[in-house]
């Protein structure tokens, strides 16, 4: 199990719990508790357009994490993972998100991708996702 602050940044305050017995007797409302997924972690950078369309989607595999198996990505690699991209695009469409979006995805023991969090902003690794930056700049120019 994993717990993290409800309002966090950059992996600060994340704790891994070996099992339920390590959880505090009273769960604090300022923390989120979720299953720890041990598979590969991805940073999906997207640009959402009106009506649920995605103008750009780049899947980056996190190849090194700041705290070993959790935390910010120290390095990423572009990968072709259609199921990860499809999940992220479906979330953008379902939520009606527009603009730059950063979605963290991890695979479970069954190999299926699951969303960890969605950030409605430019992601920290967007420099490896040139298509998202190009779309952002083009959209900004059209609005000027």
HUDA-V884841 format. One line per field, one symbol per residue. ss: DSSP state (a for helix, b for strand, c for the rest). phi: phi as a letter, one per 20 degrees, with the letter a starting at -180 (. if undefined). burial: + if it has 16 or more other C-alpha atoms within 10 Angstrom, else -. Layout:
ss = ???
phi = ???
burial = ???
This chain:
ss = cbbbbcccccccccbbcccaaaccccccccbbbbccccccbbbbbbbbbaaabbbbbbbbbbbbbccbccccbbbbbbcccaaaaaaaaaaaaaacccbbbbbbbbbcccccbbbbbbbccccccaaacaaaaaaaaaaaaaac
phi = .ccbffdcbmmfnfcedgbgfefffdeffecddbfeeefgdcdedccedgmmedebbcedefebdgdndboffebccfcdcgfffffffffgffemfcnfcccecceefenefcfeacdeafffdffecgfffffffffgffef
burial = -++++-----+--+-+----------------+--++-+++++++++++--+++++++++++-++----++++--+-------++-+++-+++---++++++++++++----++++---+-++-++-++-+++-++--------
